[in-house]
Amino acid sequence: MSKKILMVLTSHDKLGDTDHKTGFWVEEFAAPYYVFKDAGFDITLASPLGGQPPIDPTSQLSDFETDATKRYDQDEVVKKELANTVVLSSVNESDYDSVFYPGGHGPLWDLAYNADSIKLIESFLAANKPVGAVCHASAVLLDIKDASGEFVIKGKAVAGFTNSEEDAVQLTDIVPFLVEDELIKRGADYQKVDDFAAFAVQDGLIISGQNPASSELVAEKLVTHLNA
């Protein structure tokens, strides 16, 4: 039986009060998607609103091209899947072996405090199933609690987009909160390396990565965990 993995994307397309668009970051979706696909996993795509999730237009610039994004650009099958994501509230943990959240700035507005997402992640962890997130999507871990009501990430090694990386992309004053700050506030053992270098960390069932360059590493750790 092939493993079944759920990938949850943002439905949010507006960068704060600016006229700029946001959404999910192509590399952070494409690289993990192909790691899972090439590992023989069944992949289901979901988003809060269902249908086509917004793509951050900046992530489609040539500066951010990778082998995975080039493969995505030529892949009409995955584009059709993306156009038809299922509504997040309709999915059940029992149907999957794991869940993965790609980043982009969108999740800061809709997935970080989404009740359906929180309930879903809590049910995955309670069922001893791993949860992966990368970059800004590490924010989905902020309000996850265990059976005793403690924040799950308290004392756990977690990575996510750094304050200095947010500063480098000049969005510190636009985002609703800084991922690094909020993870630390919840008691996480926040870990990072140099800005925009690849870094992923696993602590038990939680696997997280720092930035777009880290997305493949997170997916590989998730595959290794599921195949162990």
Secondary structure as GFF3:
##gff-version 3
##sequence-region A 1 228
A	DSSP	beta_strand	4	8	.	.	.	ID=ss1
A	DSSP	alpha_helix	26	38	.	.	.	ID=ss2
A	DSSP	beta_strand	42	47	.	.	.	ID=ss3
A	DSSP	three_ten_helix	57	60	.	.	.	ID=ss4
A	DSSP	three_ten_helix	62	64	.	.	.	ID=ss5
A	DSSP	alpha_helix	67	73	.	.	.	ID=ss6
A	DSSP	alpha_helix	76	83	.	.	.	ID=ss7
A	DSSP	beta_strand	86	87	.	.	.	ID=ss8
A	DSSP	three_ten_helix	88	90	.	.	.	ID=ss9
A	DSSP	three_ten_helix	93	95	.	.	.	ID=ss10
A	DSSP	beta_strand	98	101	.	.	.	ID=ss11
A	DSSP	alpha_helix	107	110	.	.	.	ID=ss12
A	DSSP	alpha_helix	115	126	.	.	.	ID=ss13
A	DSSP	beta_strand	131	134	.	.	.	ID=ss14
A	DSSP	three_ten_helix	135	141	.	.	.	ID=ss15
A	DSSP	beta_strand	157	158	.	.	.	ID=ss16
A	DSSP	alpha_helix	163	168	.	.	.	ID=ss17
A	DSSP	alpha_helix	179	185	.	.	.	ID=ss18
A	DSSP	beta_strand	189	190	.	.	.	ID=ss19
A	DSSP	beta_strand	200	203	.	.	.	ID=ss20
A	DSSP	beta_strand	206	209	.	.	.	ID=ss21
A	DSSP	three_ten_helix	212	214	.	.	.	ID=ss22
A	DSSP	alpha_helix	215	227	.	.	.	ID=ss23
###
